[in-house]
Amino acid sequence: QVQLVESGGGLVQAGGSLRLSCAASERTQDYTMAWFRQAPGKEREFVAAINYSGATGTAYVADSVKGRFTISRDNAKNTALLQSNSLKPEDTAVYYCAARAGVRIVLTARFYDYWGQGTQVTVSS
């Protein structure tokens, strides 16, 4: 039922910045929002998630991108953002927005119920 659309991907230089946006078709107040990424030939990898507890939610970022990536949400706009100001070539992947009902943050893709179509991020050296 929930439609998710990612935007903001493209070609970025190493060390550059990224701002990915995920727009949902309905209010996101009751959903944990997450970002995953998948490089060619590799398994889909968890990047970050944010739930709806408190005013701004509670965020969790994977160790592989901790300190470089942040996730945030704006329930009034039904959007979730993934941002970085220090991209590396190994960040190259298709990035997917995902959502699941509930407040618990989980790191496994199969537990997310809704997915966007993905947006390509390519980081050049």
KEVOTI-895108 format. One record per residue (C-alpha): residue in one letter; z, x, y. Coordinates in steps of 0.25 Angstrom, whole numbers, padded with zeros to 4 digits, always signed. Example, Ala and Ser with C-alpha at 12.3 -4.5 7.8 and 13.67 -1.06 7.14 Angstrom:
BEGIN
A+0031+0049-0018S+0029+0055-0004
# end
This chain:
BEGIN
Q+0000+0000+0000V+0003+0011+0010Q-0009+0018+0015L-0007+0033+0020V-0017+0041+0028E-0016+0055+0031S-0022+0062+0043G-0021+0076+0050G-0027+0085+0039G-0038+0095+0042L-0040+0110+0043V-0029+0118+0049Q-0027+0133+0051A-0015+0140+0044G-0003+0140+0053G-0008+0127+0060S-0002+0113+0060L-0004+0100+0053R-0001+0086+0056L-0004+0076+0045S-0001+0061+0047C+0001+0050+0037A-0001+0036+0042A+0004+0025+0033S-0002+0011+0033E+0012+0004+0034R+0026+0008+0039T+0032+0020+0032Q+0046+0017+0034D+0049+0015+0019Y+0041+0027+0014T+0043+0041+0012M+0031+0049+0017A+0026+0062+0011W+0015+0072+0012F+0009+0079+0000R-0002+0089-0001Q-0012+0093-0012A-0021+0105-0012P-0033+0106-0021G-0030+0107-0036K-0015+0106-0033E-0004+0095-0035R+0000+0086-0024E+0011+0093-0016F+0023+0087-0009V+0023+0091+0006A+0033+0083+0013A+0040+0069+0014I+0048+0060+0023N+0056+0048+0020Y+0060+0037+0030S+0075+0039+0030G+0081+0040+0044A+0073+0039+0057T+0063+0050+0054G+0064+0051+0039T+0068+0063+0030A+0058+0074+0027Y+0056+0083+0016V+0046+0094+0016A+0041+0102+0004D+0046+0117+0003S+0031+0121+0003V+0029+0116+0017K+0044+0116+0022G+0045+0122+0036R+0030+0120+0039F+0028+0105+0037T+0035+0093+0042I+0034+0078+0039S+0038+0067+0048R+0035+0052+0049D+0034+0041+0059N+0037+0027+0054A+0033+0020+0066K+0019+0026+0064N+0019+0025+0049T+0015+0040+0048A+0020+0053+0042L+0017+0067+0047L+0016+0080+0040Q+0015+0092+0050S+0014+0107+0049N+0013+0118+0059S+0011+0129+0050L+0001+0126+0039K-0003+0136+0028P-0016+0137+0020E-0008+0132+0008D-0005+0119+0015T-0020+0115+0013A-0020+0102+0005V-0023+0088+0005Y-0011+0081+0012Y-0007+0067+0007C+0003+0058+0013A+0011+0050+0004A+0022+0039+0004R+0032+0032-0005A+0042+0021-0003G+0057+0026-0003V+0065+0036+0005R+0066+0047-0006I+0057+0059-0003V+0050+0063-0016L+0041+0075-0018T+0032+0070-0029A+0018+0064-0026R+0018+0054-0037F+0030+0047-0031Y+0023+0043-0018D+0016+0030-0018Y+0006+0031-0006W-0004+0042-0002G-0013+0045+0008Q-0027+0050+0006G-0024+0065+0010T-0028+0074+0021Q-0033+0088+0019V-0026+0099+0026T-0033+0113+0025V-0026+0125+0031S-0034+0137+0033S-0029+0151+0034
# end
